[in-house]
Amino acid sequence: MNFSSVNGTSAVTGIQRDTFTTAVTKNVIVTALCISINYINGTLVHTFRKHQIFSSNPRYILFIHLVINDMTQLLLSTLLHIISYALHTINASFCLILLTITILTTLNTPLNLAGMAVECYIAICIPLRHAQICTMKKTYILIGLIWVASACSILPDVFILLATEPLQFFHSKLFCSRDFVFRSSYSLKKRDASHIVCLVLVWATLFYTYFRILFTAKEASAQLKKARNTILLHGFQLLLCMLTYVRPMFEQGLLYLLPTEHLAVRFACYVIVQILPRFVSPIVYGLRDQTFRRYMRRYLLCKASTSIHPENDTVSHIKPTMKLH
């Protein structure tokens, strides 16, 4: 799970680096994507904060946690990418802090998607108990458990690093990549094992919820059937996120097909694995959910109008439902 750029890796390994023009172009592309996606996600967060119709709904609480998590992950991974071009090496302690937070937020994403899939399953398959099971308190507890589970995956690596590396290591400068910081063989084996466990549990959750919703929706209204599409989008987003775990094999496959395009392949993998999954979240709710889109549109275009305020709108007086198309 490396978040740094192609050029920085090439500097360490001795591979030919990008030309100045190519390096600037790649960083402009990454920065533009980061700003664009985070602007849309920031609009989602602003919409969520401004309207109680969202902040009191567990579904939207889980979604906005995913959005904030993705914003943090995208910002930090972009920062690491730019640092690898501009500075190449940074202080090991500072790198450790950046990597730990970035890895935490990356691990949070699939767990959050699994939680959202379970909430959707409860709403569709056992609607009479939805209000009892999916309360705001339990939703925040679930978010806390997501962070604890992710921390249990990365904190042992941090403790091993603190116990095995000399003090001089933390004052040295190095290329900020997980493989260069967490070098213990135990950390590598534990990382692979935790990724496999996460992959199996999250995909099992998504498959179970999807097929239960599929069978339940066969004789249900068209509106309930559309929930299947949401689960499928979660699956697509999860598939993109899981590329993080198989990135080395993914890169090797592309390099086998394009052996002379080493730097281009690694940059493409970075965009696909680290940036593209963060583009899916705004689509799932920000564009497909009618309730969210109704309030979000004017903020996205920076046109705040008092004529569409929740206190003056009948929508605010009803419980929000998933209206996807």
LODREN-124068 format. One record per residue: residue number from 0; x, y, z of N, C-alpha, C in turn; residue in three letters. Coordinates in steps of 0.001 Angstrom, whole numbers, plus 500000, padded with zeros to 6 digits. Layout:
<sites>
k nxx nyy nzz caxx cayy cazz cxx cyy czz r
NUM X Y Z X Y Z X Y Z ALA .
...
</sites>
This chain:
<sites>
k nxx nyy nzz caxx cayy cazz cxx cyy czz r
0 500851 498820 500000 500000 500000 500000 500891 501235 500000 MET .
1 501402 501581 498847 502281 502726 498718 501502 503899 498151 ASN .
2 501672 505046 498772 500903 506209 498376 501763 507230 497641 PHE .
3 503041 506978 497533 503927 507956 496957 504027 507802 495458 SER .
4 504754 508743 494881 504710 508843 493448 505702 507958 492760 SER .
5 505544 507931 491481 506410 507183 490602 507817 507739 490627 VAL .
6 507913 509052 490526 509210 509696 490393 510063 509479 491621 ASN .
7 509443 509562 492807 510213 509355 494025 510769 507953 494105 GLY .
8 509982 506971 493725 510464 505609 493734 511613 505444 492755 THR .
9 511500 506058 491611 512540 505944 490612 513837 506550 491101 SER .
10 513734 507616 491904 514936 508255 492417 515671 507336 493374 ALA .
11 514909 506562 494140 515523 505676 495124 516095 504433 494456 VAL .
12 515380 503896 493506 515784 502637 492896 516729 502821 491733 THR .
13 516953 504044 491302 517881 504291 490230 517255 504271 488850 GLY .
14 515946 504113 488755 515266 504136 487475 515238 505572 486948 ILE .
15 515278 505694 485650 515284 507026 485061 514068 507827 485496 GLN .
16 514313 509060 485891 513236 509918 486372 512548 510623 485223 ARG .
17 511347 511141 485528 510608 511923 484542 511356 513203 484211 ASP .
18 511115 513699 483006 511628 515022 482663 510864 516074 483461 THR .
19 511406 517278 483501 510766 518340 484282 509344 518592 483794 PHE .
20 509168 518649 482472 507840 518918 481909 506857 517813 482271 THR .
21 507309 516557 482158 506437 515427 482490 506086 515430 483972 THR .
22 507075 515731 484822 506831 515764 486262 505813 516839 486622 ALA .
23 505957 518020 486028 505010 519104 486289 503614 518714 485805 VAL .
24 503539 518121 484623 502243 517714 484069 501543 516720 484976 THR .
25 502281 515726 485445 501683 514714 486321 501205 515324 487632 LYS .
26 501988 516216 488212 501577 516834 489468 500400 517773 489284 ASN .
27 500328 518450 488146 499178 519303 487863 497913 518455 487730 VAL .
28 498028 517312 487051 496879 516415 486885 496391 515920 488244 ILE .
29 497320 515440 489064 496960 514910 490379 496351 515997 491261 VAL .
30 496966 517181 491258 496460 518277 492083 495080 518722 491623 THR .
31 494888 518812 490298 493589 519226 489756 492504 518215 490127 ALA .
32 492816 516923 490031 491850 515896 490415 491534 515973 491900 LEU .
33 492563 516177 492719 492361 516277 494166 491460 517458 494512 CYS .
34 491734 518607 493937 490937 519801 494228 489501 519626 493744 ILE .
35 489339 519076 492542 487988 518904 491978 487149 517948 492819 SER .
36 487728 516793 493136 486983 515793 493904 486693 516300 495315 ILE .
37 487681 516933 495934 487463 517436 497288 486524 518629 497315 ASN .
38 486439 519378 496227 485450 520462 496163 484034 519887 496159 TYR .
39 483836 518854 495346 482515 518203 495316 482209 517569 496668 ILE .
40 483194 516866 497226 482980 516238 498533 482766 517273 499630 ASN .
41 483493 518405 499539 483287 519477 500508 481888 520045 500427 GLY .
42 481344 520108 499209 479964 520561 499036 478982 519582 499674 THR .
43 479278 518291 499564 478443 517281 500220 478461 517461 501732 LEU .
44 479634 517692 502292 479754 517890 503737 479005 519148 504161 VAL .
45 479136 520226 503383 478436 521471 503702 476919 521274 503655 HIS .
46 476462 520542 502646 475026 520261 502534 474547 519451 503727 THR .
47 475330 518472 504124 474984 517633 505265 474862 518468 506539 PHE .
48 475804 519364 506756 475823 520170 507983 474680 521171 508042 ARG .
49 474239 521641 506883 473247 522708 506850 471813 522212 507034 LYS .
50 471586 520923 506841 470206 520430 506833 470042 519246 507782 HIS .
51 469162 519406 508731 468958 518378 509748 468366 517108 509157 GLN .
52 467744 517202 508009 467163 516026 507364 468227 514967 507100 ILE .
53 469486 515389 506955 470582 514462 506715 471287 514074 508017 PHE .
54 471533 515051 508878 472320 514800 510084 471597 513910 511088 SER .
55 470307 513690 510905 469552 512823 511802 469274 511455 511184 SER .
56 469853 511189 510023 469612 509932 509315 470889 509096 509325 ASN .
57 470874 507877 509911 472076 507037 509983 472711 506778 508624 PRO .
58 471894 506638 507591 472420 506365 506256 473324 507485 505788 ARG .
59 472878 508718 505969 473667 509869 505529 474851 510125 506466 TYR .
60 474712 509748 507720 475843 509896 508647 476988 508991 508218 ILE .
61 476671 507738 507885 477702 506825 507394 478302 507329 506093 LEU .
62 477449 507855 505232 477938 508357 503947 478877 509543 504134 PHE .
63 478493 510482 504989 479332 511675 505146 480634 511317 505851 ILE .
64 480616 510308 506715 481876 509823 507304 482788 509273 506214 HIS .
65 482213 508545 505262 482989 508031 504135 483570 509173 503315 LEU .
66 482780 510223 503093 483237 511366 502301 484399 512082 502991 VAL .
67 484248 512362 504288 485321 513038 505034 486571 512169 505074 ILE .
68 486373 510872 505253 487495 509940 505257 488221 509965 503912 ASN .
69 487459 509948 502816 488057 509969 501483 488756 511296 501202 ASP .
70 488191 512390 501686 488838 513690 501512 490205 513710 502189 MET .
71 490265 513175 503400 491533 513127 504136 492535 512243 503420 THR .
72 492076 511059 502987 492969 510131 502307 493497 510724 501009 GLN .
73 492627 511349 500240 493026 511925 498957 493996 513083 499153 LEU .
74 493735 513914 500150 494614 515050 500424 496013 514579 500817 LEU .
75 496089 513582 501709 497385 513105 502182 498141 512344 501097 LEU .
76 497432 511514 500334 498119 510765 499275 498627 511707 498187 SER .
77 497873 512785 497900 498336 513781 496938 499546 514528 497484 THR .
78 499520 514838 498771 500662 515506 499401 501907 514633 499322 LEU .
79 501761 513337 499596 502892 512419 499498 503403 512327 498062 LEU .
80 502479 512355 497119 502850 512305 495705 503691 513524 495326 HIS .
81 503251 514706 495734 503977 515934 495406 505323 515979 496115 ILE .
82 505351 515538 497376 506605 515515 498132 507634 514623 497446 ILE .
83 507174 513487 496912 508110 512552 496282 508769 513160 495050 SER .
84 508087 514101 494400 508680 514799 493260 509522 515991 493705 TYR .
85 508997 516754 494646 509652 518017 495015 510822 517817 495967 ALA .
86 510663 516918 496954 511693 516752 497988 512392 515402 497918 LEU .
87 511704 514397 497369 512217 513028 497266 512310 512340 498634 HIS .
88 512979 512964 499589 513084 512374 500924 512653 513393 501974 THR .
89 512033 512889 503056 511612 513757 504152 511971 513096 505477 ILE .
90 511805 513823 506572 512093 513307 507901 511258 512058 508178 ASN .
91 511900 511028 508721 511233 509746 508939 510060 509858 509911 ALA .
92 510189 510661 510956 509100 510810 511929 507877 511459 511293 SER .
93 508118 512512 510496 507016 513176 509805 506372 512240 508802 PHE .
94 507206 511472 508110 506688 510489 507151 505826 509451 507851 CYS .
95 506266 509006 509040 505518 507997 509792 504126 508495 510150 LEU .
96 504031 509750 510545 502730 510334 510893 501824 510378 509660 ILE .
97 502362 510871 508534 501576 510957 507299 501119 509576 506841 LEU .
98 502027 508619 506860 501684 507274 506402 500635 506618 507293 LEU .
99 500780 506780 508599 499836 506145 509522 498414 506644 509296 THR .
100 498251 507960 509168 496919 508520 508942 496379 508105 507575 ILE .
101 497248 508119 506560 496819 507748 505216 496392 506288 505158 THR .
102 497150 505411 505792 496793 503992 505813 495503 503767 506591 ILE .
103 495339 504473 507704 494101 504368 508486 492884 504713 507641 LEU .
104 492949 505841 506942 491807 506271 506139 491568 505340 504958 THR .
105 492644 504756 504428 492477 503801 503329 491781 502539 503815 THR .
106 492151 502061 504991 491525 500858 505546 490084 501108 505968 LEU .
107 489768 502353 506326 488401 502681 506746 487389 502516 505615 ASN .
108 487812 502803 504389 486865 502867 503268 486093 501572 503051 THR .
109 486745 500411 502880 485955 499185 502668 485073 498822 503854 PRO .
110 485540 499102 505069 484713 498803 506251 483485 499695 506285 LEU .
111 483645 500960 505909 482512 501887 505876 481507 501461 504809 ASN .
112 482003 501016 503654 481115 500541 502586 480320 499321 503039 LEU .
113 480970 498438 503780 480263 497269 504304 479162 497693 505276 ALA .
114 479458 498676 506132 478445 499187 507059 477260 499801 506338 GLY .
115 477522 500545 505272 476440 501149 504500 475593 500092 503804 MET .
116 476245 499016 503334 475500 497932 502700 474581 497239 503705 ALA .
117 475058 497038 504924 474240 496410 505966 473050 497306 506313 VAL .
118 473286 498621 506412 472186 499550 506703 471128 499498 505610 GLU .
119 471571 499432 504360 470628 499341 503239 469843 498029 503291 CYS .
120 470524 496951 503653 469862 495650 503785 468786 495684 504869 TYR .
121 469091 496296 506007 468115 496388 507102 466914 497211 506669 ILE .
122 467168 498321 505952 466076 499194 505524 465139 498497 504547 ALA .
123 465684 497621 503704 464876 496965 502677 464261 495658 503166 ILE .
124 465061 494851 503856 464621 493499 504205 463877 493417 505536 CYS .
125 464239 494249 506499 463530 494255 507784 463195 495708 508162 ILE .
126 462351 496349 507365 462071 497779 507570 461414 498095 508903 PRO .
127 460650 497152 509454 459954 497424 510704 460907 497569 511884 LEU .
128 462097 497020 511749 463078 497108 512830 464200 498094 512511 ARG .
129 464100 498748 511374 465177 499658 510950 465390 500787 511952 HIS .
130 464298 501406 512385 464421 502531 513317 464993 502092 514657 ALA .
131 464715 500846 515032 465220 500331 516302 466699 499951 516207 GLN .
132 467090 499362 515088 468475 498896 514931 469404 500036 514535 ILE .
133 468998 500825 513559 469866 501871 512996 469572 503217 513656 CYS .
134 469976 503360 514888 469834 504633 515587 471097 505471 515382 THR .
135 471000 506757 515701 472166 507628 515568 473288 507191 516501 MET .
136 472941 506796 517723 473949 506365 518686 474706 505142 518185 LYS .
137 473972 504159 517667 474604 502950 517163 475432 503240 515922 LYS .
138 475006 504214 515136 475760 504596 513941 477122 505163 514324 THR .
139 477145 506047 515330 478422 506617 515777 479303 505555 516452 TYR .
140 478675 504591 517113 479439 503478 517686 480087 502666 516565 ILE .
141 479328 502419 515492 479863 501689 514345 481053 502425 513733 LEU .
142 480943 503749 513600 482049 504540 513055 483280 504405 513950 ILE .
143 483066 504431 515269 484179 504242 516190 484820 502874 516041 GLY .
144 483997 501836 515853 484518 500485 515665 485303 500363 514367 LEU .
145 484877 501097 513342 485607 501096 512068 487026 501614 512277 ILE .
146 487145 502723 513021 488469 503286 513290 489309 502358 514161 TRP .
147 488665 501699 515127 489400 500761 515996 489926 499579 515177 VAL .
148 489080 499049 514290 489497 497909 513467 490662 498294 512555 ALA .
149 490597 499480 511966 491689 499933 511100 492959 500169 511905 SER .
150 492793 500734 513112 493955 500982 513964 494622 499674 514378 ALA .
151 493837 498635 514607 494401 497342 514987 495252 496736 513871 CYS .
152 495048 497212 512653 495826 496703 511530 497165 497413 511382 SER .
153 497213 498724 511660 498428 499497 511404 499243 499763 512668 ILE .
154 498598 499907 513825 499343 500245 515044 500384 499197 515440 LEU .
155 500128 497887 515271 501200 496926 515555 502465 497180 514734 PRO .
156 502298 497619 513482 503459 497953 512658 504226 499132 513248 ASP .
157 503482 500110 513764 504119 501280 514379 504895 500856 515621 VAL .
158 504303 499998 516459 504972 499544 517682 506224 498726 517352 PHE .
159 506135 497884 516330 507296 497101 515913 508411 498030 515431 ILE .
160 508028 499055 514691 509008 500024 514196 509695 500746 515343 LEU .
161 508904 501162 516335 509478 501859 517495 510397 500962 518298 LEU .
162 510102 499663 518311 510889 498729 519123 512149 498246 518430 ALA .
163 512137 498223 517111 513253 497608 516385 514215 498605 515754 THR .
164 513736 499789 515409 514602 500745 514736 515352 501611 515747 GLU .
165 516605 501939 515470 517364 502820 516374 516827 504241 516335 PRO .
166 517184 505027 517331 516692 506398 517429 517114 507235 516222 LEU .
167 518288 506929 515662 518777 507691 514527 517857 507577 513314 GLN .
168 517158 506447 513219 516257 506233 512083 515187 507311 512028 PHE .
169 514655 507711 513179 513548 508669 513222 514019 510102 512973 PHE .
170 515321 510321 512990 515869 511637 512665 516439 511677 511251 HIS .
171 516446 510535 510598 517003 510460 509249 515961 510887 508215 SER .
172 516422 511002 506978 515527 511318 505876 515417 510104 504968 LYS .
173 514214 509854 504501 513997 508711 503625 512868 508994 502650 LEU .
174 512755 508128 501667 511637 508222 500728 510380 507717 501410 PHE .
175 509327 508522 501410 508137 508232 502219 507225 507233 501524 CYS .
176 507493 505968 501758 506687 504877 501229 506567 503813 502311 SER .
177 505467 503112 502336 505254 502109 503382 506347 501050 503380 ARG .
178 506785 500646 502192 507812 499611 502109 509163 500084 502625 ASP .
179 509406 501392 502594 510673 501930 503079 510636 502232 504580 PHE .
180 509438 502348 505139 509303 502672 506566 509058 501417 507387 VAL .
181 508036 500641 507030 507721 499408 507758 508443 498248 507068 PHE .
182 509695 498045 507449 510558 497105 506739 510618 495728 507383 ARG .
183 509997 495555 508537 510041 494274 509236 509323 493192 508428 SER .
184 509908 492003 508389 509276 490879 507684 507945 490509 508326 SER .
185 507859 490685 509648 506596 490404 510337 505513 491374 509866 TYR .
186 505876 492641 509698 504917 493637 509241 504395 493305 507851 SER .
187 505277 492822 506979 504856 492463 505623 503893 491281 505643 LEU .
188 504202 490254 506461 503320 489084 506540 501980 489449 507177 LYS .
189 502031 490261 508225 500791 490664 508890 499917 491510 507970 LYS .
190 500557 492384 507185 499812 493228 506254 499067 492379 505233 ARG .
191 499748 491391 504660 499104 490522 503673 497945 489752 504307 ASP .
192 498157 489250 505527 497103 488477 506204 495893 489353 506512 ALA .
193 496132 490571 507016 495022 491468 507355 494261 491896 506109 SER .
194 494974 492070 504993 494301 492434 503744 493385 491312 503265 HIS .
195 493861 490078 503385 493047 488940 502960 491796 488821 503825 ILE .
196 491962 488955 505141 490819 488873 506053 489808 489975 505745 VAL .
197 490295 491194 505545 489409 492315 505229 488685 492075 503910 CYS .
198 489427 491598 502918 488846 491338 501606 487712 490326 501705 LEU .
199 487955 489231 502411 486954 488166 502513 485717 488647 503273 VAL .
200 485916 489293 504421 484789 489715 505252 483930 490772 504550 LEU .
201 484566 491749 503937 483811 492831 503306 483069 492330 502072 VAL .
202 483728 491535 501248 483041 491012 500063 481917 490055 500446 TRP .
203 482116 489256 501478 481045 488368 501942 479842 489183 502391 ALA .
204 480089 490294 503081 479004 491175 503519 478257 491754 502327 THR .
205 478996 492228 501328 478358 492832 500160 477552 491805 499369 LEU .
206 478097 490610 499173 477375 489577 498436 476107 489167 499177 PHE .
207 476214 488996 500483 475052 488591 501277 473953 489649 501206 TYR .
208 474314 490902 501444 473300 491961 501439 472701 492142 500050 THR .
209 473530 492026 498998 473014 492224 497641 471984 491158 497282 TYR .
210 472312 489898 497539 471393 488828 497151 470145 488805 498030 PHE .
211 470256 489184 499292 469066 489282 500119 468150 490386 499610 ARG .
212 468736 491519 499248 467940 492615 498681 467366 492202 497330 ILE .
213 468148 491463 496545 467684 491001 495234 466436 490145 495362 LEU .
214 466444 489191 496290 465295 488310 496462 464111 489052 497089 PHE .
215 464408 489964 498012 463336 490715 498659 462656 491648 497669 THR .
216 463429 492221 496773 462905 493240 495858 462170 492645 494669 ALA .
217 462176 491337 494511 461507 490745 493359 460023 491065 493327 LYS .
218 459409 491088 494514 457986 491362 494568 457706 492702 495229 GLU .
219 458730 493527 495346 458565 494830 495995 458370 495906 494948 ALA .
220 458214 497140 495415 458015 498264 494513 459283 498560 493736 SER .
221 459119 499339 492666 460275 499696 491836 461299 500481 492634 ALA .
222 460827 501280 493590 461753 502087 494396 462688 501202 495215 GLN .
223 462166 500107 495769 463010 499215 496543 463982 498455 495658 LEU .
224 463550 498130 494444 464434 497409 493538 465672 498228 493199 LYS .
225 465523 499543 493214 466660 500405 492873 467754 500356 493932 LYS .
226 467434 499845 495106 468467 499700 496136 469552 498732 495693 ALA .
227 469187 497791 494809 470190 496866 494292 471297 497610 493554 ARG .
228 470906 498655 492830 471902 499426 492095 472893 500099 493041 ASN .
229 472390 500534 494197 473270 501162 495172 474304 500162 495686 THR .
230 473852 498937 495983 474778 497908 496452 475799 497590 495362 ILE .
231 475355 497552 494101 476289 497294 493011 477337 498393 492906 LEU .
232 476912 499644 493092 477869 500747 493064 478852 500648 494232 LEU .
233 478352 500242 495399 479245 500003 496535 480271 498924 496170 HIS .
234 479793 497881 495472 480700 496818 495065 481759 497307 494092 GLY .
235 481347 498161 493142 482307 498722 492186 483330 499598 492904 PHE .
236 482845 500419 493822 483748 501271 494593 484696 500418 495433 GLN .
237 484158 499360 496021 484986 498476 496832 486028 497771 495975 LEU .
238 485636 497385 494762 486583 496739 493854 487757 497660 493557 LEU .
239 487471 498940 493332 488536 499910 493087 489421 500066 494330 LEU .
240 488777 500108 495498 489550 500237 496738 490438 499024 496967 CYS .
241 489931 497850 496625 490696 496635 496849 491898 496521 495916 MET .
242 491937 497321 494856 493114 497341 494000 494349 497769 494780 LEU .
243 494128 498512 495874 495239 498906 496738 495983 497675 497249 THR .
244 495234 496606 497553 495825 495412 498132 496554 494555 497094 TYR .
245 496166 494697 495832 496799 493894 494774 497559 494786 493803 VAL .
246 497898 495993 494269 498582 496932 493374 499882 496373 492796 ARG .
247 500742 495696 493576 501976 495160 492975 501705 494217 491802 PRO .
248 500735 493289 491969 500409 492373 490882 499782 493103 489707 MET .
249 498960 494118 490015 498324 494926 488977 499388 495641 488144 PHE .
250 500374 496221 488825 501448 496921 488136 502287 495953 487302 GLU .
251 502602 494806 487881 503421 493840 487151 502725 493360 485885 GLN .
252 501400 493205 485962 500653 492800 484774 500719 493843 483672 GLY .
253 500582 495113 484048 500670 496186 483055 502089 496326 482508 LEU .
254 503072 496153 483395 504462 496247 482942 504827 495099 482005 LEU .
255 504175 493964 482183 504407 492843 481267 503911 493184 479865 TYR .
256 502772 493922 479828 502219 494326 478537 502943 495528 477957 LEU .
257 503436 496431 478852 504112 497657 478421 505458 497766 479136 LEU .
258 506410 496930 478777 507678 496883 479524 508512 498155 479426 PRO .
259 508296 498970 478408 509106 500185 478240 508458 501420 478851 THR .
260 507266 501262 479426 506526 502409 479963 506434 502320 481480 GLU .
261 507579 502134 482122 507589 501905 483572 506963 503075 484336 HIS .
262 507421 504291 484073 506938 505452 484820 505468 505740 484524 LEU .
263 505064 505594 483271 503674 505854 482899 502735 504845 483556 ALA .
264 503177 503591 483615 502353 502541 484224 502169 502808 485712 VAL .
265 503248 503169 486398 503153 503411 487835 502304 504643 488136 ARG .
266 502389 505649 487297 501544 506828 487500 500074 506481 487257 PHE .
267 499807 505709 486217 498431 505292 485934 497867 504465 487083 ALA .
268 498691 503586 487654 498241 502775 488795 497921 503660 489990 CYS .
269 498740 504685 490194 498484 505601 491306 497133 506295 491144 TYR .
270 496846 506774 489942 495580 507475 489693 494400 506522 489858 VAL .
271 494530 505316 489303 493431 504348 489353 493175 503868 490780 ILE .
272 494244 503597 491526 494113 502988 492855 493812 504019 493937 VAL .
273 494458 505188 493878 494345 506155 494966 493322 507260 494721 GLN .
274 493075 507621 493479 492214 508775 493193 490833 508358 492693 ILE .
275 490785 507440 491730 489501 507085 491119 488454 506598 492115 LEU .
276 488800 505751 493114 487772 505306 494065 487120 506457 494819 PRO .
277 487842 507556 495030 487290 508701 495758 486340 509511 494905 ARG .
278 486271 509214 493619 485354 509909 492727 483972 509259 492726 PHE .
279 483891 508016 493214 482633 507270 493153 481653 507723 494228 VAL .
280 482159 508081 495415 481283 508456 496530 480305 509584 496174 SER .
281 480768 510689 495553 479806 511740 495207 478728 511273 494244 PRO .
282 479050 510276 493401 478075 509791 492430 476965 509010 493116 ILE .
283 477346 508181 494113 476370 507290 494747 475241 508079 495408 VAL .
284 475603 509135 496159 474582 509900 496872 474435 511312 496313 TYR .
285 475545 511978 496038 475465 513373 495613 474724 513570 494317 GLY .
286 474809 512612 493394 474154 512750 492097 472940 511837 491948 LEU .
287 472962 510649 492563 471879 509684 492370 470755 509848 493381 ARG .
288 471069 510321 494567 470033 510464 495589 469280 511774 495377 ASP .
289 467980 511679 495141 467188 512859 494799 467135 513864 495944 GLN .
290 467042 513365 497173 466968 514275 498316 468255 515070 498471 THR .
291 469374 514377 498381 470664 515056 498525 470898 516007 497356 PHE .
292 470553 515559 496153 470781 516403 494978 469951 517672 495044 ARG .
293 468770 517581 495618 467878 518739 495706 468524 519876 496507 ARG .
294 469197 519511 497594 469816 520526 498449 471233 520880 497997 TYR .
295 471900 519930 497365 473305 520115 497034 473519 521017 495824 MET .
296 472568 521023 494907 472767 521692 493624 473160 523152 493772 ARG .
297 472470 523864 494655 472738 525297 494769 474069 525570 495468 ARG .
298 474499 524663 496383 475792 524855 497025 476938 524553 496066 TYR .
299 476747 523539 495209 477787 523168 494261 478100 524307 493309 LEU .
300 477073 525078 492960 477248 526208 492057 477388 527526 492802 LEU .
301 477560 527434 494147 477745 528620 494992 476579 529589 494866 CYS .
302 475356 529040 494819 474160 529879 494718 473245 529566 495890 LYS .
303 473481 530183 497013 472658 529965 498196 471375 530758 498070 ALA .
304 470270 530057 498129 468979 530713 497987 468096 530351 499165 SER .
305 467485 531318 499751 466629 531062 500912 465299 530448 500515 THR .
306 465034 530395 499206 463751 529859 498772 463709 528345 498850 SER .
307 464896 527708 498994 464913 526256 499090 465532 525878 500412 ILE .
308 464987 526327 501465 465528 526043 502793 464672 524971 503440 HIS .
309 465289 524046 504193 464524 522935 504750 463366 523355 505616 PRO .
310 463520 524513 506295 462411 524936 507144 461209 525395 506314 GLU .
311 461439 525748 505041 460360 526214 504174 459951 525159 503172 ASN .
312 460503 523977 503305 460241 522945 502323 459557 521774 503005 ASP .
313 458596 521208 502344 457865 520092 502936 458718 518854 503052 THR .
314 459821 518807 502272 460665 517625 502347 461248 517460 503728 VAL .
315 461519 518565 504392 462158 518492 505701 461252 517914 506762 SER .
316 459994 517793 506452 459051 517305 507462 458736 515822 507297 HIS .
317 459402 515198 506336 459177 513777 506151 460486 513059 506313 ILE .
318 460416 511796 506615 461626 511005 506786 462236 510749 505424 LYS .
319 463552 511032 505265 464172 510836 503958 464259 509373 503601 PRO .
320 464013 509088 502345 464122 507722 501867 465077 507678 500704 THR .
321 465554 506479 500387 466483 506333 499284 465731 506459 497971 MET .
322 465976 507558 497266 465322 507793 495986 466387 507814 494917 LYS .
323 466663 506646 494391 467736 506518 493420 467156 506237 492046 LEU .
324 467870 506729 491053 467456 506424 489684 468670 506266 488814 HIS .
</sites>
